[in-house]
Amino acid sequence: SDSRARALWCLRLLVFLIAVAGQLGYAAFLGFKMPFIENRHSSLHADKGWPDGDRGEFFDWALHHLPDNEIILAAIPLSAELRRASSTEGKAMRFAIHPQFEAHHLRERVQELYQFYQCTPPASFAKTMEKFQSRYLILEFKRCSFGPFLLDKYPEVNCKEKEVPWQELFCPRALASPLFELQWANAEFAVLRLRDSKEVARNAKDGHVADLKTWEPMLQRCQKEEPLECAARAADLALAFRKMGQMQVSQSLLRWAEAHGDEDGAFQYIMGHHLDYDLQQSQRAGPYYKRAVELESNNPVFVKEYLMWLELIAKDKRSLVQLLSPRRAGSGAKRALSSLEDASLACEASVTAKELFQDLDWSRELWEYALENGPCNQCVDNNWPIHTSAQSMREDVGDWQLFLNIFWHRSMRSSLLSITGHGGRHGHRERRYKAWKRRFRLRAL
């Protein structure tokens, strides 16, 4: 029996050793495969742009302008976000849809309220809002289109693309309906207030969403409350409708923005970016970029775009010298490039300083700033062969350095964009801060 017990013990030990060897072998295999960068370095070792600037702008407006204790009607995800934001800010906001509670009667309520995603007549939905004692409706433009989901309980309002025109959807009809007052809008959201019956004339007729008269009251209110934001915000709104394929709406809003944006640097940038990237009319973009820099000379987003346009499109060396010479050490209101604290701008300008100005010290200063503050910026990888003998950053520093940049040094940087894909309004931190200060002062009055 002793020999049998000894044999069993040896067998157990052997199984244990095999298991340990297997684990060690697997660990060695994983170690051999480290750092797992392979061909994903371009997506992992990269700065990111987040299109949440319009969302933050909307939340700021909603928390300071929507009346307390009003019942807000919005989609489930947005209701959840607003509920969290309002509780954090200590603001009393109520929601027709409870976003964190499941019950059969709430599912039926969602079906009833989600009629605003279909071809529901505004007059019919106004009665639904009255039923739930709600006066405020928040529309999301990303869902102002035909969706894949239909309502089981309200098939009479369901509609599909190509069966009815876009103008039959509730969203564009509500925007132009006399039953609703458009209080505020940006490229992502619109806030509608259900008018009291006494406010609506008996003979009032529905307007058209492409008619500027639909938007003018809201735009005039914006000019009164946020005069420095309106032209750029209207331009972004126009571009949002362009993405929806609604060119008439887009053109109406863009014409208004053009008429009111002479002194708005962000509008000038947005127009230049639109011509440059959306319409592929890069030659026409230059005057807008130039004007944007004249209005906001220390906005690195504007300066970089104008620099790139002069270098790649216009190939205008004289204007490049005029743009960058005062920014070697700073002159008057124009700050030095390095003090603008933008790694992407420093990276792009380092090439111009080296090749056009023949100023190797300045070029090295800008390049080192870019390496220290933005090693994951795409420009750094693009310009690596210009400043080093290697063909790429990965070839020069190796996968382990990229791994350390990502997971140890956390070198990736984020930028805030509009939902329409540019950083004209939200990309520069100082610009956002100044806009917040202006709004704070107006609220204090």
C-alpha positions in Angstrom: 0.0 0.0 0.0 3.0 2.3 0.7 4.3 1.8 -2.8 0.9 2.4 -4.2 0.5 5.7 -2.3 4.0 6.7 -3.3 3.1 6.1 -7.0 -0.1 8.1 -6.7 1.9 10.9 -5.0 4.4 10.9 -7.9 1.6 10.9 -10.4 0.1 14.0 -8.8 3.4 15.7 -8.7 4.0 14.9 -12.3 0.6 16.4 -13.3 1.3 19.4 -11.2 4.7 19.9 -12.8 3.2 19.5 -16.3 0.6 22.2 -15.4 3.3 24.5 -14.1 5.4 23.9 -17.2 2.4 24.6 -19.4 1.7 27.9 -17.6 5.3 28.9 -17.8 5.4 28.0 -21.5 2.3 30.0 -22.1 3.7 33.0 -20.2 6.9 32.7 -22.2 4.9 32.6 -25.4 3.0 35.7 -24.4 6.3 37.4 -23.5 7.7 36.5 -26.8 4.7 38.2 -28.5 5.0 41.4 -26.5 4.3 44.2 -26.9 1.4 43.2 -29.1 1.8 46.3 -31.3 2.1 44.4 -34.6 0.3 46.4 -37.3 -2.0 48.2 -35.0 0.4 50.9 -34.0 -1.2 53.5 -36.3 -4.5 53.2 -34.4 -3.1 52.6 -30.8 -0.2 55.1 -30.9 -2.4 58.0 -32.0 -4.0 61.1 -30.7 -7.8 61.1 -30.7 -10.4 63.7 -31.6 -13.8 63.4 -29.8 -16.9 65.0 -31.5 -18.4 65.9 -28.2 -18.0 69.7 -28.2 -21.6 70.4 -29.3 -22.9 68.0 -26.6 -21.0 69.9 -23.9 -22.3 73.2 -25.2 -25.8 71.9 -25.1 -25.5 70.6 -21.6 -24.2 73.9 -20.4 -27.1 75.7 -22.0 -29.8 73.3 -20.8 -28.6 73.3 -17.2 -28.7 77.1 -17.1 -31.8 77.9 -19.2 -34.4 75.2 -18.9 -36.8 76.0 -16.0 -36.5 74.1 -12.8 -39.0 71.2 -12.2 -40.1 71.1 -15.9 -40.8 67.6 -17.3 -38.3 67.2 -20.2 -39.0 64.9 -23.1 -35.9 63.3 -24.6 -34.6 60.0 -25.8 -33.6 57.4 -23.2 -29.8 57.8 -23.5 -30.0 61.6 -23.5 -32.5 61.6 -20.5 -30.0 59.5 -18.6 -27.1 61.9 -19.3 -29.2 64.9 -18.4 -30.4 63.3 -15.3 -26.9 62.6 -14.2 -25.7 66.1 -15.1 -28.6 67.9 -13.4 -28.1 65.9 -10.2 -24.4 66.8 -10.2 -25.2 70.5 -10.7 -28.0 70.4 -8.1 -30.6 71.4 -10.7 -34.2 70.1 -10.4 -35.0 68.5 -13.8 -37.7 65.8 -14.4 -38.0 63.5 -17.3 -40.9 61.9 -19.0 -38.9 58.7 -19.5 -37.1 57.3 -16.5 -33.8 56.1 -18.0 -32.8 53.8 -15.1 -36.0 51.9 -14.4 -37.6 49.0 -16.2 -41.3 48.3 -16.1 -44.0 47.3 -18.5 -45.9 50.6 -18.3 -42.6 52.5 -18.9 -42.0 50.4 -22.1 -45.5 51.4 -23.3 -44.7 55.0 -22.4 -41.5 54.9 -24.5 -43.5 53.5 -27.4 -45.9 56.4 -27.1 -43.3 59.1 -26.7 -41.0 57.7 -29.4 -43.6 58.7 -32.0 -41.3 61.8 -32.5 -39.0 59.5 -34.5 -41.8 58.7 -37.0 -44.1 60.7 -39.3 -46.3 61.9 -36.4 -48.2 65.2 -37.1 -47.0 67.9 -34.7 -50.6 68.6 -33.5 -51.0 64.9 -32.5 -47.7 64.8 -30.6 -48.6 68.1 -28.9 -51.5 66.3 -27.3 -49.1 63.5 -26.2 -46.9 66.1 -24.5 -49.9 67.6 -22.8 -50.9 64.2 -21.5 -47.5 63.9 -19.8 -47.5 67.5 -18.7 -44.3 68.2 -20.6 -43.6 71.5 -22.4 -40.0 70.9 -23.5 -38.8 68.5 -26.2 -35.2 67.9 -27.1 -34.5 66.7 -30.6 -31.3 65.0 -31.7 -30.3 65.8 -35.3 -28.5 62.5 -35.6 -31.9 60.9 -35.3 -33.7 63.4 -37.4 -33.9 60.8 -40.2 -35.6 57.5 -41.1 -34.6 54.9 -38.5 -34.6 51.1 -38.7 -37.0 50.7 -35.8 -40.8 50.9 -36.1 -43.4 51.3 -33.4 -45.5 48.2 -32.6 -48.4 50.1 -30.9 -48.6 53.0 -33.3 -48.2 51.6 -36.8 -50.2 54.5 -38.2 -47.3 56.9 -37.8 -44.6 54.6 -38.9 -42.8 55.6 -42.1 -39.9 54.3 -44.2 -37.3 56.0 -46.4 -38.2 56.2 -50.1 -41.9 55.7 -49.2 -42.4 59.3 -48.0 -40.3 62.4 -48.2 -38.0 63.5 -45.4 -40.1 66.5 -44.8 -42.9 64.3 -43.5 -40.9 63.2 -40.5 -41.9 64.7 -37.2 -38.5 66.4 -36.7 -38.5 68.8 -39.6 -42.3 69.4 -39.3 -42.0 70.3 -35.6 -39.1 72.7 -36.2 -41.4 74.7 -38.6 -44.7 74.2 -36.7 -46.3 77.2 -35.0 -47.2 74.9 -32.1 -43.6 74.8 -31.1 -41.1 77.5 -30.3 -37.5 76.7 -31.3 -35.6 78.1 -28.3 -32.0 76.9 -29.0 -30.1 74.8 -31.5 -26.6 73.7 -32.4 -25.2 71.1 -34.8 -26.4 68.2 -32.6 -29.5 69.3 -30.6 -32.6 71.5 -30.9 -34.8 72.5 -27.9 -38.5 73.0 -28.6 -41.0 74.5 -26.2 -44.7 73.6 -26.7 -46.6 76.8 -27.0 -49.6 77.5 -24.9 -52.8 77.5 -27.0 -53.2 81.3 -26.4 -49.8 81.9 -28.1 -50.9 80.2 -31.3 -53.0 82.2 -33.8 -56.1 80.4 -35.1 -55.0 80.9 -38.7 -51.3 79.9 -38.1 -49.9 77.7 -40.8 -47.0 75.3 -40.8 -43.8 76.7 -42.2 -41.0 74.9 -44.0 -37.8 73.8 -42.4 -35.7 75.2 -45.3 -37.2 78.7 -44.9 -35.0 81.0 -43.0 -38.1 82.4 -41.2 -38.2 79.1 -39.3 -34.8 79.8 -37.8 -34.7 83.6 -37.5 -36.4 83.9 -34.0 -33.9 81.4 -32.5 -31.0 83.1 -34.3 -32.1 86.5 -33.1 -32.3 85.3 -29.6 -28.8 83.8 -29.9 -27.5 87.2 -31.1 -29.0 88.8 -28.0 -27.8 86.2 -25.5 -24.6 84.9 -27.1 -23.6 87.3 -29.8 -20.1 86.0 -30.3 -21.2 82.4 -30.8 -24.1 82.7 -33.3 -22.5 82.8 -36.8 -20.2 79.8 -36.1 -22.9 77.8 -34.4 -25.3 78.5 -37.3 -22.6 77.4 -39.8 -22.1 74.2 -37.9 -25.9 73.6 -37.8 -25.9 74.2 -41.6 -23.2 71.5 -42.1 -25.1 69.1 -39.9 -28.1 69.4 -42.3 -25.7 69.0 -45.2 -24.6 65.6 -43.7 -28.3 64.7 -43.6 -28.5 65.5 -47.3 -30.8 68.5 -46.7 -29.0 71.0 -48.9 -31.8 73.6 -48.9 -31.8 73.8 -45.2 -28.0 73.9 -45.1 -27.8 76.7 -47.7 -30.3 78.9 -45.9 -28.5 78.7 -42.6 -25.1 79.1 -44.2 -26.2 82.3 -46.0 -27.3 83.7 -42.7 -24.0 82.7 -41.0 -22.0 84.3 -43.9 -24.0 87.6 -43.5 -23.3 87.7 -39.7 -19.8 86.1 -39.5 -17.4 88.9 -40.6 -16.0 89.3 -37.1 -16.3 85.7 -36.0 -13.0 83.8 -36.3 -14.6 80.4 -35.8 -17.0 81.0 -38.6 -14.2 82.1 -40.9 -12.3 78.9 -40.1 -15.4 76.7 -40.5 -16.1 78.2 -43.9 -12.5 77.6 -45.0 -12.5 74.1 -43.7 -15.8 73.4 -45.4 -14.5 74.7 -48.8 -11.2 72.9 -48.3 -12.3 69.5 -47.2 -16.0 69.1 -47.9 -16.3 70.8 -51.3 -12.7 70.2 -52.4 -12.3 73.9 -53.4 -9.1 74.5 -51.5 -8.1 77.6 -53.5 -11.2 79.4 -52.1 -10.4 78.4 -48.5 -7.3 80.6 -48.1 -9.0 84.0 -47.5 -11.2 82.5 -44.8 -8.3 80.9 -43.0 -6.4 84.2 -43.2 -9.3 86.1 -41.8 -9.7 83.6 -39.0 -6.0 84.1 -38.0 -6.4 87.9 -38.2 -9.4 87.7 -35.7 -7.8 85.1 -33.4 -4.1 85.4 -33.9 -3.2 83.0 -31.1 -5.6 80.2 -31.9 -3.2 77.3 -32.8 -6.0 75.5 -34.7 -6.4 78.4 -37.0 -2.7 79.2 -37.3 -1.9 75.6 -38.2 -4.6 75.3 -40.9 -3.5 78.6 -42.5 0.1 77.5 -42.4 -0.7 74.2 -44.1 -2.8 75.9 -46.7 0.0 78.4 -47.5 2.5 75.6 -47.7 0.6 72.9 -49.6 -2.0 74.8 -51.6 -0.9 78.3 -52.3 2.9 77.6 -52.0 3.2 81.2 -50.9 6.6 81.6 -49.3 6.2 85.4 -48.7 2.9 84.9 -46.8 4.6 82.1 -44.8 7.3 84.4 -43.7 4.8 87.1 -42.8 2.8 84.5 -40.8 5.7 82.9 -38.9 8.4 85.6 -38.5 6.7 87.4 -35.6 6.2 84.1 -33.9 9.8 83.2 -33.6 9.9 84.9 -30.2 6.6 86.7 -30.1 5.8 90.2 -31.2 3.0 92.4 -29.9 -0.2 90.5 -29.6 1.2 87.5 -31.6 2.7 85.0 -29.2 5.6 82.7 -30.0 4.6 79.4 -31.6 5.9 77.3 -28.7 3.8 79.3 -26.2 0.6 78.4 -28.0 1.1 74.9 -26.5 0.0 72.9 -29.5 2.2 69.9 -30.5 0.6 69.5 -33.9 1.3 73.2 -34.8 4.9 72.9 -33.5 5.4 69.8 -35.5 4.2 71.3 -38.8 6.0 74.6 -38.2 9.3 72.8 -37.5 9.5 71.7 -41.1 8.9 75.3 -42.4 11.5 76.7 -39.9 14.0 74.1 -41.2 13.3 74.3 -45.0 12.1 77.9 -45.6 13.8 79.9 -42.8 16.9 77.7 -42.6 16.7 78.2 -38.8 17.9 74.9 -37.4 17.8 76.0 -33.8 14.1 77.1 -34.1 13.3 74.0 -36.0 14.9 71.8 -33.4 13.1 73.7 -30.6 9.7 73.2 -32.2 10.4 69.5 -33.0 11.5 68.8 -29.5 8.4 70.4 -28.1 6.3 68.2 -30.4 8.1 65.1 -29.3 7.7 65.9 -25.7 4.1 67.0 -25.8 2.7 65.0 -28.7 4.7 61.9 -29.6 1.5 60.2 -30.7 0.4 63.0 -33.0 0.2 61.9 -36.7 2.3 64.8 -37.8 5.2 63.5 -35.7 5.1 60.2 -37.5 4.7 61.9 -40.9 7.6 64.3 -40.4 10.0 61.8 -38.7 12.0 61.2 -41.9 12.6 64.9 -42.3 14.2 65.2 -38.8 15.9 61.8 -38.5 17.5 59.3 -40.8 14.8 56.7 -40.2 11.8 56.3 -42.5 9.3 56.1 -39.6 9.1 56.6 -35.9 8.3 52.9 -35.3 11.4 51.9 -37.3 13.6 54.2 -35.3 12.4 53.8 -31.7 10.9 50.3 -31.9 7.6 48.7 -30.7 8.6 48.8 -27.0 8.9 52.5 -27.0 5.5 52.8 -28.7 4.1 50.5 -26.0 5.6 52.6 -23.3 4.2 55.8 -24.8 0.8 54.3 -24.9 0.5 52.4 -21.6 3.2 53.9 -19.3 3.8 57.5 -20.3 0.2 57.8 -21.5 1.3 60.2 -24.2 -1.9 60.2 -26.3 -3.6 63.6 -26.4 -7.3 64.3 -27.0 -8.9 67.2 -28.9 -12.5 68.3 -28.8 -14.3 68.6 -32.1 -17.7 69.5 -33.4 -20.1 66.7 -34.5 -19.4 68.0 -38.1 -15.7 67.0 -37.8 -13.6 70.1 -37.1 -12.0 71.9 -34.2 -13.0 75.5 -35.1 -15.4 76.1 -32.2 -14.2 73.6 -29.6 -10.7 72.6 -30.5 -8.8 75.4 -28.7 -8.8 75.2 -24.9 -8.4 79.0 -24.4 -11.2 79.7 -26.8 -13.6 77.4 -24.8 -12.6 79.0 -21.6 -13.2 82.5 -22.9 -16.6 81.4 -24.2 -17.5 80.0 -20.8 -16.4 83.2 -19.1 -18.6 85.3 -21.4 -21.6 83.1 -20.7 -20.9 83.3 -16.9 -20.8 87.1 -17.0 -24.1 87.2 -19.0 -25.8 85.0 -16.5 -24.6 87.2 -13.6 -26.2 90.3 -15.1 
